[in-house]
Amino acid sequence: MSDGVAPNLIAAVDEAKHWDRLMQMAAIGAIPDAEGKMVGVNRACLTPLDRQARRLIIGWAQALGMSVSVDEIGNLFFRHEGTDANAAPVLTGSHMDTQPNGGRFDGIWGVVAGLEAVQAIRDAGVATKRPIEVVAWTNEEGGRFAPGCMGSMAWAGFKPANTWDGVADPDGITFGDALKEHLAEEADIPRRPLGYQPYAYLEAHIEQGPRLEAEGYDIGVVTGIQGSRWFIVELTGETAHAGTAPLSMRKDAIQDMIRAINALNDLMADPTDVLRFTVGRIEVHPNTSNSVADKVRFTIDFRHPDKEVLILNGDAIENTIRTAVKNCDVKVTERFHALPVEFDPIVQNAVSKAASEQGLKQIDLPSGAFHDAQFVVPVCPTGMLFVPCFKGISHNPAEYSKPEELAKGVRVLAQALADLANQ
């Protein structure tokens, strides 16, 4: 270990305690496997389970003497004061919501790691000039209300906070109503204005990819995030009896969906395997085995690190579908659009320096998944650090990172935050 790192700060990160806290969080919304072992998590945003998890981490933060506040879209903040109360704070964190069939580490690790890093700084007696704030962003996953990253988008001014009030979940509950109920349940928590300008933002996350584990690296210094565009496609035809309607006379929405997806696969073909194109959700009506489908609704998730490819291919999606479809009316709605971003060298260097001084093996790499950090980039110097996860599996109960891997990430995070907070 280099002389540049404070040994007491690194020693203050308690691997066992950190793991225990993560497992306490994983128990809230736990998904059992066939043998009854709790392996995954289903904890949707703005639900009683979400509030239970928030109360748990609020208790941990208050026990540390950190102040707690929440903004109008439900972003939750914990503040560690610095020696200069007027200095712009350093911000860290991630999200607490999961996919419906999610894992125990995606998002929540970054929030718990931020709290653990602050506790290590405090326990080690390391003074910071700047305050450090830990944030839990609202609805990063978009699993209940699409799109994701609503909390960070509203905080950063990317969209007004009321943009998604009318978005409904599968049960017909709107985001606006769910948020109103949620904030009423947290009326005892001090309210803060939406948005401000931190000195820097650093988000810790599991990689959600295979490189760190496969190549033997401890830490990923994230260079940026590829761009994403999400679409909803609706095809409307005409239902008919499966046994009597001639094929030549049908307006079959499923057959037109197949034509559309085949055409999109041709549009998105990429011999370099950099482009990401996914049809992940399909809704069919009337969804019976002996009727011709009159309505199909499917999603498109398109991602690429090159801005020009993202714009060119994304803009070609609607025309490609309309050209392929033979018998149905077509409606294409873009519901999410985020261009690729590059992270700031100030934050990347803080992560790299901490990893080097702790003797950890590191690599620079981009993020294929989008994160709240993507929307913080225009506000302040931003970056991320990754730790390995098993086979790169994520959004799946099999998602796993080892306790020692996570603890290494917290130690790097703690040193990087202390470094940034003393700049």
Number of C-alpha atoms within 10 A of each C-alpha: 12 11 8 12 18 15 13 14 21 21 13 19 24 16 18 12 13 22 18 12 17 19 15 14 24 22 17 19 22 22 22 13 12 7 6 8 10 17 19 27 27 23 30 23 28 22 16 15 16 20 20 15 21 17 13 14 20 20 13 17 23 13 10 15 15 21 17 21 19 21 18 19 23 23 22 24 22 26 22 23 20 18 12 12 11 11 15 18 25 26 26 30 29 28 29 28 29 29 22 19 17 26 26 30 28 27 25 25 29 31 24 29 29 29 29 27 31 30 23 23 24 17 15 17 12 13 15 21 20 25 24 29 24 29 27 29 26 28 28 27 27 18 20 25 23 19 17 19 23 29 25 29 22 22 25 22 16 14 14 12 19 13 12 17 15 14 16 17 15 8 7 9 14 18 23 18 14 17 19 17 14 19 19 11 12 17 11 9 16 11 16 14 11 17 16 13 16 20 20 24 27 29 27 29 27 29 28 24 20 14 17 25 18 13 10 12 17 21 29 29 24 25 21 25 26 23 24 24 20 21 20 18 20 20 26 21 20 14 18 18 13 15 9 8 13 10 10 6 9 20 22 24 29 23 17 24 24 13 17 22 19 15 19 22 13 10 15 19 14 12 7 6 7 13 18 16 20 15 15 9 11 15 13 15 16 14 13 10 9 11 17 25 26 21 23 24 19 18 20 21 17 21 29 23 22 15 16 12 15 22 16 10 17 22 13 13 20 19 10 18 23 18 11 17 20 16 17 23 15 17 14 18 12 15 13 15 17 18 19 20 22 16 23 19 14 13 25 23 14 22 29 24 18 22 27 18 16 21 12 16 14 20 18 14 18 19 23 20 13 20 21 25 25 24 24 24 19 14 17 19 20 29 30 28 28 28 26 28 26 19 17 19 18 22 19 18 23 18 21 22 22 12 16 14 17 27 23 20 28 30 26 28 28 26 27 23 28 24 19 23 22 15 9
